[in-house]
């Protein structure tokens, strides 16, 4: 089964395509080359190497430096990138033909050995890459010839192509990795339209156009990513012209920006669910009645209306609707906002009001510890505080410890996790349910190697997600994922808050930009400045 190769077209079809492109595309003569695009965002990367960084602050940068074999476009469809075509040789082997003449930013040629080096580094390194647990049963790569490489799996793996299109799967220069050692994480080298220049921690990252890029050269000379933690400061920078683009703009200002011809608001329905996670092995949250009580205590409609103000959608489960395998978990029906029901469930679990209203059991107060950061997700700090107050209304005392994002991220992945609750988000970056349901809820995917931060365990869920990833039948996979989500709905170890809208605000002078539904992709290779 062959994919990714060129298709033959009739002259009439070619003419129609040319006319359509002429109608839709900006004439090349109208584009202006040069200039610096300044982007402001709330947090700094953990790293610029996907081996260590699997969150958006780093991926926004390195997705413009590194490229994968296959890419996921804005319509969530796969298309060739560094590979020109691929052929499914067997249920455990896919053969890729590489694009000839491509070079890394350091001059090293892209070849099959570089692909093998990248995958072996991630899958077999010490330690393995953070994204290895998201990539399924990838076993590595085998060189066929300089421009042909086989990617192999340890078992049949239905979503293999989408796993290889993950933003983390960008091919790195073996020469640069060996030469730089640990410093590669602060100066990555790839094949993308931009190359790395400088990173000053919590200040800025600078990229510049790669003049020898294999594809269409980027119109911009430079891109500067600046860190501005305060939402108000980011919006002022946009309004004064100190910034051209704002990531995580203020929801309350979006309507005014849309009306103002000096600005543009770019929007797509995202694939991230932001949630309050619960440690299912940590008493009292090991009791499903207590977890259910917390869900009933949270007024999601009030949060969406008063805090997010139209900048997000209600979460309908642990997956976003755009993900293959999504099933509406009907959380609004299973766990409607009901303080009376929340208190009744706590009473069933043996918790009753103390003198100050906080629930008690055997002389112990119902006090939960909570790990959170500000600025990683839209309105995450405000949401944490709102949920904290709502829990207090049903007699649950939650004590929040605020950490800078990089520190909080490390602790989320720590073993043990000493907190009962945590504010986190998860994007299904492959667009396939496997890269969420398996790493987040399989009992063997515990940190630090896996992403099951809730320490959830259900043998039937384990079986379902294992069967789904091994199946090559999409209908069967969808059914299995649906059953798994039915079980998760009964066991809930999350309080899902919202499904993201990916919203980026720019000045009107920023042209050629399109927001990607997968938050980690920030495509800047076609952006130009009309000024």
BANUBA-831376 format. One record per residue (C-alpha): residue in one letter; x, y, z. Coordinates in pm, whole numbers, plus 50000, padded with zeros to 5 digits. Layout:
N
AXYZ/...
This chain:
531
X500005000050000/X501705031349876/X501195066450006/X502645100949957/X503725098049594/X502735122149317/X499415116449144/X498815119848772/X496275145948667/X494565154948343/X495445187948171/X491925200348248/X492365192248616/X495735209448621/X494245240348459/X491405241148712/X493855237549000/X496005265548863/X493005288448832/X491895280149186/X495345286949327/X495515319449136/X492245330249290/X493195320649645/X496925326849675/X498605360049729/X500595369249417/X504295364349479/X504985400249373/X502705412949652/X504695395449924/X507365415650094/X510535398050198/X512525406750506/X511755420350847/X511525406151198/X508375390151341/X508125395351718/X505975370551908/X505045373652276/X503995343452480/X503575337152855/X506225310852931/X509715300552829/X510565265852692/X511795237852914/X514155228752627/X514425233152250/X515135196252198/X512065173552160/X514055146952346/X513415167452661/X510575191352570/X507085179452485/X505135210852570/X504075239652349/X506505266952467/X509375247052321/X507485231352032/X506325265551903/X509995272651843/X511445239351730/X508535231551497/X510085258351275/X513605243851310/X513005206251288/X510925186851037/X509445152051051/X509065125950778/X505345133150749/X503395164250846/X499865170350975/X498335200150797/X495695224750920/X492935201250800/X494495173351010/X495475154250698/X498855137750641/X501195148850366/X504875143450278/X507605164050442/X511135150150457/X509775117950310/X508365120549959/X506465087649981/X505905057550203/X504955021350155/X503404998750420/X505534967650371/X503904947650653/X501854954050970/X505134961751150/X507194979250880/X506805011250677/X509355021050411/X510055058050350/X511705074350051/X513545105650162/X513625138749981/X516965141749795/X519305171249834/X518135182050181/X520765194750425/X520665203250793/X521485238450905/X525055227250983/X525545213250631/X525115176750725/X523105158450455/X519725144150546/X519875106850489/X518505074150623/X521245072950886/X520025105951031/X516475092351057/X517765060951228/X519895082051463/X516905103651561/X514575074551633/X517215053751811/X518105083752027/X514465088552128/X513495052052170/X516705036352300/X518565065352459/X519535067752824/X517165081852919/X514775077552626/X513105108252483/X510095122052669/X508025115952357/X508935078952334/X505985069152552/X503655088252316/X504935071851999/X503485037252051/X505455004851994/X508035020451762/X511124998451773/X513485019351561/X514615023651202/X516675003450955/X518725018650675/X517925004150332/X520055028750134/X521005065450169/X517535077750082/X515435047850193/X514645039050553/X512305013950717/X510555023251040/X509664992151236/X507354984851527/X507394956951783/X503754948651705/X501094959951457/X500374996551522/X497385012751356/X498355049651404/X502045046151310/X501955073351043/X500365098651274/X502895090351543/X505695098051299/X503995131251221/X504185142351585/X505925175651630/X508415157851856/X509475134651573/X511525161251396/X514755147351250/X517885161151417/X521405165051283/X523515136251420/X526635157451373/X525225185651584/X523935162651860/X527305145451897/X529225178251881/X527015197852121/X526165170552369/X523765183752637/X524005218652485/X521995206652184/X518885212652395/X519655249852384/X520755251852019/X518935226151802/X519885219251441/X517315206951191/X516265210950828/X513405235850873/X512825270250718/X514405287551020/X517645280951206/X518465287651567/X520425319051664/X520095326252037/X518215317452355/X518335339452663/X516335322052934/X513025338853023/X513845367152784/X513865356552418/X514625330552152/X515825342651811/X515565323851480/X516615334751133/X515775323450781/X517685293050657/X518945304750318/X519565269250190/X516165255250283/X515035227650044/X511565242449994/X510195277449949/X512385301150145/X510785318950439/X509965355550359/X510945367250710/X514535375250801/X514065367851170/X511605356151433/X511925367251794/X509965348852066/X509715370752376/X508465360052721/X505805382252878/X504075363353161/X501405389853222/X498445388652987/X497975426253006/X501585432652911/X501265410052606/X498205428852486/X499865462852537/X502855450752334/X500515441452049/X498665474552061/X501835495652069/X503525476051792/X506235461752019/X504835427551923/X503385414951597/X501785383351736/X500345373152074/X499965337152184/X497225333352449/X495645367452395/X493225381552652/X489745366852589/X488015398752699/X489805418952430/X489135395952134/X485855411952028/X487465446352013/X490445432851818/X488115416951564/X486435450551505/X489705469751472/X491245468851121/X494735472751273/X494535437251410/X493505401951312/X492295372851523/X493105337851393/X491095309151538/X490665271451509/X489025245551729/X491865229251918/X492635193952031/X493595201452392/X491525194852703/X492475215253009/X491575197853333/X492065194653704/X493725161053755/X493135138854057/X495695114954206/X493615083154214/X496035064654445/X496225092454704/X493575090454981/X490875102954992/X490835105154609/X491215067254588/X487475066954668/X485455072154349/X482665088154555/X485005116054661/X486225121254304/X482615122254180/X481735147554449/X484455170954322/X483035169353970/X479545178154095/X480995207454292/X482365225853988/X480165250353795/X481695246853448/X479185269653280/X480165298053512/X483855292553442/X483365292353066/X481115323053069/X482895344753326/X486565335153294/X487065322452940/X484415345352786/X483925326052464/X487595317552412/X487065280252476/X484495252652440/X482995230052708/X485005198152754/X482935168252644/X485325141952774/X489005134252800/X489425138652423/X488595167752194/X485925162151925/X488435165851641/X490395135151756/X489915101651584/X488235078851842/X486495106952033/X483255098152211/X481065122852393/X481305111452757/X478125131152849/X479805146153154/X477185173553178/X474565146353235/X476675123353453/X478135150853670/X475885181653660/X476755210553889/X474975201154211/X476375210754552/X473775189654730/X474795158854536/X478455166154605/X477845168154981/X475725136554975/X478505116954803/X481025129455057/X478685118755336/X478435084055179/X482225082655191/X482145091355563/X482905128655542/X480725152355742/X480875189955809/X483185201756085/X482745233256297/X484155255856023/X482295238555740/X485265217855620/X484425181155595/X485955158255855/X486335121055901/X487785104856209/X489165138256320/X490895144355986/X490015174855776/X489285170255406/X492315190055289/X493765184854943/X497105197354814/X497215211854462/X500085218154218/X499545245553959/X501335270753738/X500145303253584/X500255312053216/X500815277953060/X497215275052942/X494635302452884/X493315314353221/X494755284553408/X495495304753720/X492035320353734/X490405286453673/X492425270353953/X491315297454193/X487675294554083/X487595256754129/X489355260454464/X486525283554580/X483845259954445/X485345230654634/X485345251454951/X481595256454904/X481045218954953/X483455216055245/X486655206255064/X489745226355154/X492245228254867/X495675243554922/X497335254754599/X501095255854557/X502045278154264/X505185269454071/X506915282953763/X505935261453463/X509235243153414/X509305233553783/X505665222753786/X506135202353468/X509015183253626/X506905175353931/X503905163853726/X506245137953580/X507825130053913/X507645097854111/X506105099954359/X503655128354302/X502865141854647/X499885163354543/X496215153554538/X495275177254254/X497045193653962/X496075217953686/X497175204453352/X496235202352986/X496675175452724/X496615178852347/X496165148052129/X499055159051913/X498895129751669/X495115135651624/X494595098651708/X493135087252043/X496055063652095/X498425092052185/X496095102352469/X494235072052600/X497245048852612/X499835071552780/X497355088853011/X495295059553138/X497175026853087/X498295013253424/X501845006853300/X502325042653182/X503225056853522/X505715085453559/X508565091453521/X508515069353210/X504855074753120/X502205101753146/X499575085753369/X499775114553614/X496515103753784/X497995069253858/X494795054253719/X494445016553686/X491624996553524/X492494962953370/X489664964953117/X490774999452998/X494304985552962/X493004957552740/X490854980452527/X493585005552447/X496074977652378/X493674961052134/X492874994351966/X496485003251895/X497244968751752/X494254968851519/X494564980651160/X490764983151127/X489655018951195/X486055009051269/X487164984151530/X489585009051681/X486855035051714/X484555010051890/X487274999952136/X488115035952218/X484445043152275/X484165015052529/X487295027252707/X485825062152737/X482595047652881/X484645031753160/X486665063453219/X483405082853254/X482445060853550/X485875062153715/X486635099053641/X490095109453755/X489875143353582/X487645173453616/X487675183753248/X487245221453226/X487445231952863/X488365222452509/X490695248352364/X490165271752081/X493545278851929/X493505316751912/X496365338951798/X496095376751772/X498295395851529/X498685430051387/X497035433351045/X500465436950885/X501145399850955/X500225380850638/X500285344450537/X499655330750887/X497185302950961/X496555289151307/X496995251351342/X494445230351539/X497345211551702/X498645237351946/X502285226451916/X502545236451551/X503175273451489/X503865274551113/X505855305851028/X507535295650702/X505015314250485/X504475344650707/X505435379050576/X505095414750695/X503205441250499/X504965471850631/
